[in-house]
Amino acid sequence: MGLLSLLILAALIQGHLALTITECGSHARRPEYTDISVRCGTESIDLAILICPVIYTGYNESLLILNHIADNPNCRGTLDASVTPPVVRFSFPLRQTDACGSIFLTTSAPGTGIFSDFSNIQSVNISGIIRSYDPTIGTVTYNAELKYLYSCAYPLEYLINNTQVDVSSSSIAVKDNNGSFISTLSMQLFSDVNYTSPLIIPPLGIELRTNIYVQVIAANLTSQYHVLLDRCYASISVHPTNSTFFNLFVSCSRDQLTTMMENGDSQQARFHFPAFRFIEQQNLTISTYYLHCITRLCEQSTCPQFKQCNNRRRREAETTTIKNGLSDATLITSVPIKTRTDSPLVSKEEVTGGRHDPGDGAAVGLGIAVGVLILVGAIAILMAFSFYRQLRRLT
C-alpha cells in the first residue's frame, strides 16, 4: 500500500469509530468462518461481513481493504446498521475495468452431459481478498490479521427453456457461491421479420411453411457479453433428452431452410425457419413440438473465435486468464409450436400439383342437380305418352 493510500486511510480512521463493543452487545465475539456472505449477481458481486467480530478484533469497517485498494471510494465498505447483526457491505460490478481489483479467470474444458458435443465450454471465476489494515505504530500488535477471500463462479453456456454462491477466506470465513446468468436470458417467437409482432399460435395450430421468427435476448446483463447460439433444435417432448429431435442448426451446420439473421454480435440473437411437422405425428390432427437453444455468453472480443468452425473441435481442458471473460451455456425452450395437419384430399392434390377452388364444388353440384331434373322430366314425359297411347286403344 503506497504512501498516498496510507494518508487517505489515516484520514478515514481519524475521528471515526463505526460501532463500539457496547453497541454490538452479544454480537461482539471472536471471528468465525460464517462471518462473510456473498451474492453472485448478474450485474455485480455483493459481499457482507459481520462488523461486530471485526470491532472485537480491534478494527472497524474503514480498516477492511478490498484487494489493496484504499483510495477508490467505490471499493470501500459501507456500514449497514439497519440489520441485525450489523454488517459492512462491499459491492462492485462484473466488469474487469472497475471490479475493484478482482481477478477474472476463465477456464475452458470439453463439454459434458447436454453439452458433450462441444469442445470448449467456458466458466469464469471472479475472486479477490479483503484484508484488515492494522494502524498500530510500534514493534508489536495485539490485533489478529483478518482475511476474507471471496469467489464467484459463472458458467457461460446455458440450455434455455421456458419451463425455466461460494466465497473462500483465510483464517476467518470460507464460503463459495455460484452465480448464473440464466435469469437474464429469454426466448421469444415473432410473426414478422421486424420482430415486433409476437407469434400467436391458434388452438388448431399454424399453417405449414409459416415463417417463425426466433429471438434469444439477454436483459439486465453487463454489456461486455454477447449472446451466441451454439445449437437450436426442435423436439416432440418438452424434455429433449428422451425425444425425437430435429436440428435447425449446430455450430456451422444448419438446415437449408433456417436463416440466421444475427448471432454473437450483440445481446440478442435472431433467426427464422418455416413451420414444419414431425412425420412421427402424421396421424395426429395437430403436430406439437418445442424449440430449444443452447446459448453461450461470450465476451465481445472472444465471440468471433467461437463463431469459427475450426474452434469447435474437442480438445483437452485448458486454463487461461482473459480480459473481461464470462461464459458457459444454458437451454432455452419455446412455448409449444403447433402446426395443422392437412386432410388426405388436400394432401393428395398437393402431391399431384392440382389446385382446389372453393367455387368449383358449387358449380359441380349445380350441374348434377340440373342433370337429375332433366332425367326425371324425360321419364315423366315418356310415361305420360305411354299412358296416352293405351287410353286411345281402349276407346
Salt bridges, closest charged atoms under 4 A:
GLU32 OE1 - ARG29 NH1 3.97
ASP35 OD1 - ARG29 NH2 2.78
ASP46 OD2 - ARG39 NH2 2.65
GLU61 OE2 - HIS16 NE2 2.79
ASP80 OD2 - ARG89 NE 2.81
ASP98 OD2 - ARG95 NH2 3.06
GLU145 OE2 - ARG131 NH1 3.19
GLU157 OE1 - ARG296 NE 3.11
GLU207 OE2 - ARG340 NH2 2.92
ASP230 OD2 - ARG296 NH2 3.06
ASP230 OD1 - ARG312 NH2 3.15
ASP265 OD1 - LYS307 NZ 3.01
